[in-house]
Amino acid sequence: MTTLVAAQGWHFRKPSVIPGFGLTLGFTVAYLTLIILIPLSGVAWRSMELGWAEFWAIATDERTVRALRISFGASLIAAMVNVVFGTLVAWVLVRYRFPGRRIVDAAVDLPFALPTAVAGISLASIYAPNGWVGQLLAPLGIKVAFTPLGIVIALIFIGLPFVVRTVQPLLEDMDREVEEAAATLGASRFQTICRVILPGIAPAVLTGFALAFARAVGEYGSVIFIAGNIPYVSEIAPLLIVIRLEEFNYAGATAIAAIMLVISFAMLFAINLIQAWSRRRFGYVG
């Protein structure tokens, strides 16, 4: 009977150990369509009402270009800083035991729980010229609040937990015997880090970078209080979208949103390609 079925080209799917694939797949597709695809398609559809000439005029407007440059540039810098220091924080939390470790571990998640407006007000008051940190930097000629540097500081603050919480589980699962074997074979500590540890956590680091970058690009609440919101200088793209909405220029707002969507998707797609390559290159399965 089996031979006859195979000869006639009939194929039966093996029953899954976990039933309900069709139902759960349908629910997943419907949920993603309602929550993500329809709103995004609405942004694209509304921006298409402008016509190509008007859309291109908005995209190439100097104020729009400056706002996009500040948003994506500051997000990229903040994500790269978080990759370095977030990985160091995860390493310290995993590999060392010290008094107050649990407090430090819990403090990493504060940006998740803290309202973004509260974070922005706190950072602005601390880094203002008369703030605790700002008054120490002022004699050095360093101004943080109400400058693009303040935007980077705010984005570092909200993006750090993404890197730490992504890298930390992988470091906890990493077998220390591999490091000991490398040391036994004559590898220095620096060589062990570069050739054993970093390749093993590279996919997680890239994932943390992508999450921190994506979070920073769309950040609004914690930035507007410390940025100063000066057009062409420290005005972020999400704020420009809000300004266009307040002017009842809905088409212009959706056009800027569509531009941000395209740039963000392209950058995240490139990061995902790098992640896939790193998994194949280093044999990571996660």
C-alpha positions in Angstrom: 0.0 0.0 0.0 2.8 2.4 0.9 4.5 1.6 -2.4 1.3 2.3 -4.3 0.8 5.6 -2.6 4.4 6.6 -3.3 4.2 5.5 -6.9 1.0 7.6 -7.5 2.7 10.7 -6.0 0.6 11.0 -2.9 2.2 12.6 0.1 0.8 12.7 3.6 2.2 15.1 6.1 3.6 13.5 9.2 1.4 14.3 12.2 3.0 16.9 14.5 3.7 16.2 18.1 2.1 19.5 18.9 -1.3 19.8 17.2 -3.0 23.0 16.1 -0.5 24.2 13.5 -3.2 25.5 11.1 -5.1 27.3 13.8 -2.1 28.9 15.3 -0.7 29.9 11.9 -4.0 31.5 10.9 -4.1 33.4 14.2 -0.5 34.6 13.8 -1.1 35.8 10.2 -4.4 37.6 11.2 -2.8 39.2 14.3 0.3 40.5 12.3 -2.0 41.7 9.6 -4.2 43.7 11.9 -1.5 45.0 14.2 1.4 45.6 11.8 0.7 45.2 8.1 -2.5 47.3 7.9 -1.1 50.3 9.8 2.1 50.2 7.7 0.2 49.9 4.5 -2.0 52.9 5.6 1.2 55.0 6.0 2.3 54.0 2.5 -1.1 54.6 1.0 -1.6 58.0 2.5 1.9 59.1 1.4 1.1 58.0 -2.1 -1.7 60.6 -2.2 0.9 63.3 -2.5 2.2 62.3 -5.9 5.8 61.6 -6.7 6.9 65.2 -7.2 5.4 66.4 -3.8 6.7 63.4 -2.0 10.2 63.9 -3.4 10.1 67.6 -2.4 9.3 66.6 1.2 12.0 63.9 1.2 14.7 66.3 -0.1 13.6 69.3 2.1 16.6 70.4 4.1 14.7 70.3 7.4 13.5 66.7 6.7 17.0 65.6 5.7 18.6 67.1 8.8 16.0 65.6 11.1 16.5 62.1 9.5 20.2 62.5 9.7 20.1 63.4 13.4 17.7 60.5 14.2 19.5 57.8 12.3 23.0 59.1 13.1 22.4 59.4 16.8 20.6 56.0 16.9 23.6 54.4 15.1 26.1 55.9 17.4 24.1 55.1 20.5 23.6 51.5 19.4 27.4 51.1 18.8 28.2 52.5 22.2 25.7 50.1 23.8 27.2 47.1 22.0 30.5 47.8 23.7 29.4 48.7 27.2 26.3 46.5 27.1 28.5 43.5 26.4 30.9 44.5 29.2 28.0 44.9 31.7 26.6 41.5 30.7 30.1 40.0 31.2 30.5 41.5 34.6 27.0 40.3 35.7 27.6 36.8 34.5 31.3 36.1 35.4 31.7 38.0 38.7 30.1 37.9 42.1 30.2 41.1 44.1 28.1 42.9 46.7 25.2 44.7 45.2 25.2 42.5 42.0 21.5 41.9 42.2 20.8 45.6 42.5 23.0 46.3 39.5 21.2 43.5 37.6 17.8 45.0 38.4 18.9 48.5 37.6 19.7 47.5 34.0 15.9 47.0 33.4 15.0 50.5 34.7 14.8 52.1 31.2 12.1 49.4 30.4 9.9 50.4 33.4 10.7 54.1 33.6 8.3 56.4 31.6 10.3 57.9 28.8 9.2 61.5 29.7 10.5 61.0 33.3 13.8 59.7 31.8 14.0 62.7 29.5 13.3 65.2 32.3 15.9 63.5 34.6 18.6 63.5 31.9 17.9 67.1 31.0 18.1 68.3 34.6 21.3 66.3 35.2 23.1 67.4 32.0 21.9 71.0 31.9 24.6 73.6 32.4 23.6 74.0 36.1 23.0 70.3 36.6 25.0 67.8 38.6 27.0 66.6 35.6 26.5 69.6 33.3 28.2 72.0 35.7 31.3 69.8 35.7 31.4 69.6 31.9 30.7 73.3 31.3 34.2 74.5 32.3 35.6 72.0 29.8 33.5 73.5 27.0 31.3 70.4 26.7 27.6 71.1 26.4 25.3 68.0 26.5 21.8 69.2 27.1 20.0 70.8 24.2 22.5 69.5 21.7 22.8 66.4 19.4 25.1 65.0 22.1 22.2 65.0 24.5 20.2 63.0 22.0 22.9 60.4 21.9 23.0 60.2 25.7 19.2 59.7 25.9 19.3 57.0 23.3 22.2 55.2 25.0 20.1 55.2 28.2 17.0 53.6 26.7 18.9 51.1 24.5 21.4 49.6 27.0 19.0 46.9 28.4 18.5 45.4 24.9 22.1 44.6 24.5 22.6 43.4 28.1 19.6 41.1 28.1 20.4 39.7 24.7 24.0 38.8 25.4 23.7 37.8 29.1 21.9 34.4 28.5 24.4 33.4 25.9 27.3 34.1 28.3 25.6 32.1 31.0 25.3 29.1 28.7 28.9 29.4 27.5 31.1 26.5 28.8 34.1 27.9 30.7 36.0 24.7 29.9 36.4 26.0 26.4 38.3 29.0 27.8 40.4 26.8 30.0 41.2 24.6 27.1 42.3 27.7 25.1 44.5 28.8 28.0 46.0 25.3 28.3 46.9 25.4 24.6 48.9 28.6 25.2 46.3 31.3 24.2 46.6 34.6 26.0 43.5 36.2 27.6 43.2 38.6 24.7 43.4 35.8 22.2 40.8 33.8 24.1 38.4 36.8 24.1 38.9 37.5 20.4 38.9 33.9 19.1 36.7 32.0 21.5 34.3 34.3 23.4 33.5 37.0 20.8 32.8 34.6 17.9 30.4 32.7 20.2 28.4 35.7 21.2 28.6 37.6 17.9 25.0 36.7 16.8 23.6 37.8 20.1 25.6 41.0 20.0 24.2 41.8 16.5 20.7 41.0 17.7 21.2 43.4 20.7 22.5 46.1 18.3 19.5 45.7 16.0 17.1 46.0 18.9 18.8 49.0 20.4 19.0 50.7 17.1 15.3 50.1 16.2 14.3 51.3 19.7 16.4 54.4 19.3 15.1 55.4 15.9 11.5 55.7 17.1 12.3 57.2 20.5 10.4 60.4 21.3 9.6 61.0 24.9 13.1 60.9 26.4 14.6 62.9 23.6 12.5 66.0 23.3 13.3 67.2 26.8 17.1 67.0 26.4 17.4 67.7 22.6 16.4 71.4 22.7 14.4 70.7 19.5 16.2 73.3 17.4 15.3 73.0 13.7 18.3 71.9 11.6 20.4 71.4 14.7 18.7 69.0 17.3 15.3 68.2 15.8 14.6 64.5 15.5 12.4 63.0 12.8 9.6 61.8 15.1 9.2 65.3 16.5 9.0 66.7 12.9 6.2 64.2 12.3 4.3 65.5 15.3 4.8 69.1 14.2 3.4 68.3 10.8 0.4 66.6 12.5 -0.2 69.7 14.6 -0.2 71.7 11.4 -2.8 69.3 10.0 -0.4 68.4 7.3 -1.2 64.7 7.5 0.2 63.8 4.1 3.5 65.4 4.9 3.6 63.6 8.3 2.9 60.2 6.6 5.5 61.0 4.0 8.2 61.5 6.6 7.0 58.4 8.4 7.2 56.4 5.1 10.8 57.5 4.6 11.7 56.4 8.1 10.0 53.1 7.5 12.0 52.4 4.3 15.3 53.4 5.8 14.7 51.4 9.0 13.6 48.3 7.1 16.6 48.5 4.8 19.0 48.8 7.8 17.4 46.0 9.8 17.3 43.8 6.7 21.0 44.3 6.3 21.6 43.5 10.0 19.6 40.3 9.6 21.7 39.3 6.7 24.8 39.8 8.8 23.2 37.8 11.6 22.5 34.9 9.2 26.1 35.0 7.9 27.5 35.0 11.5 25.3 32.0 12.4 26.7 30.0 9.4 30.2 31.3 10.0 30.4 30.5 13.7 28.0 27.6 13.8 25.6 29.3 16.2 22.2 27.9 16.7 19.7 30.0 18.6 
